[in-house]
Amino acid sequence: MNADSDLERLRAEHTPRAVARRLGRGPGGSYLRDFIYGAIDGAVTTFAVVSGVAGARLGSNIVVVLGAANLLADGFSMAVGNFLGLRAEWQHRAQTRRTEREHVRRVPDGEREEVRQIFEAKGFTGADLERAVEIITAEEERWVETMLRDEHGLAHAPPVPGRAAGATFVAFIAVGFIPLLPFVWNVVGLSRWDQPFLWSTVLTGAAFFVVGLGKGLVVGVGWLRSGIETLAVGGVAAAMAYGIGALLRGIVS
């Protein structure tokens, strides 16, 4: 896309009608963090189990049983933890809103002074400052929202807990199953994968790289660097697990 066409696209996105339509939808909640978090952790933890069991030289059946148990239990645990954490954020936001509304009603002069100092720190002075304070404090909901944003740093509502938990769980299960695939394939007997751990390593490495690549493309950073970074993080965790498994095998022997 050349500079002229990019400029035309930006202008089209910033016409009064386009701006009103976009702002009317409200701030969009992104579940990218939850998906990336679940995908990476699912692949890392499941491959850690596979690596540990492979390091101890145990059979494919044991790899599948331990890997599947870890996949479901850890996936559910992560989803629940994400749900409860975001729910706590919503509850904190609601409590802060109630507190600010009570302050506005009981000590309006003090709250008005807070608004004045907040906007003074933004560079407002003189008549402009007083006019800004007057406008903000003329309507209670706008006043409370201003305090939430500028005093408490609660700019936007957090993602919906149920959706975020769902994104984490789906990503964890989908990507976390990849390290188990060669072993499951062999146990089910659809065909025979020689050296399933090697295949598991290759597939998991590819999954790490693809997840990192996707993250890089979505957030606008270098996709190659993002993919390699994610692959490196997963590789370190896998190497640690494999080493622990090999160490335990030596102790047991």
Residue, then its C-alpha position, 0 to 999 in steps of 0.5 A: m500500500n503506497a503512502d497516498s492510498d494509506l492517507e486516503r484510507l485514514r481520511a475515510e476512517h476519520t470523517p465525522r460519520a465514521v468517527a461517530r460510528r466507531l465511538g458509538r460502538g464503545p471501546g472494544g474488549s480484546y481477548l488476544r492476551d487471554f488467547i496468547y496466554g492460554a496457547i503458550d502455556g498450554a503448549v509449554t506445560t503439556f510439552a513439559v509433561v511429555s518431555g519429562v516422561a520421555g526423559a524418564r523413558l516411559g511408554s506412550n500410554i503413560v505419556v498420553v494419560l499424564g499429558a491428557a490429565n495435565l491438559l484438562a486440569d491445567g486448562f480448567s485451572m487457568a480458565v478459572g483463575n482468569f475468570l476469578g481475576l477479571r471478576a475481581e477487577w469488575q468488583h473493584r471497579a464497581q466498588t470504586r464507582r460506588t465510593e466516588r458517587e458517594h463522595v460526589r454527593r456528600v463532599p461535592d466541593g472536595e471532589r470538585e477541587e480534585v477535578r480542578q487539580i487533575f485538569e490543572a495538571k493537564g495544563f488547563t489554567g484560568a477561565d479554561l480550567e474553571r470552565a472544564v471543571e464546571i462542565i465535568t461536574a455538571e453531570e454526576e455520571r460524567w463526574v464519576e467516570t472522570m474520577l475513575r479514569d484520572e484519579h484511579g486509572l480505571a480507563h476502561a472496563p476489563p474484558v468480560p470474565g466468561r469470554a476471557a476464560g473461554a478464550t484461555f481454555v480453548a487456546f490451552i486445549a487446542v495448542g496444548f494438544i499438539p505435543l500429545l498428537p504423535f503419542v495419541w496417534n500411536v496409542v490409537g493405532l491409526s498408524r505408526w509414528d517412529q520417534p514420537f518424541l522427536w515429532s512432538t518436539v518438531l510440532t510443538g516448536a512449530a506451534f510456538f513459532v506460529v503462536g508468536l508469529g500470530k501475536g506479532l502480526v496482530v500487535g504490529v511488531g516484527w513477526l519473525r522476532s515474535g515467533i523466535e521469542t515465543l519459540a525460545v521461551g517454550g524451548v527453555a521450559a521443555a529443556m528444563a522438564y526433559g532434564i528433570g525427567a532424565l535426572l529422576r530416571g537416574i535416581v529411580s534406576 
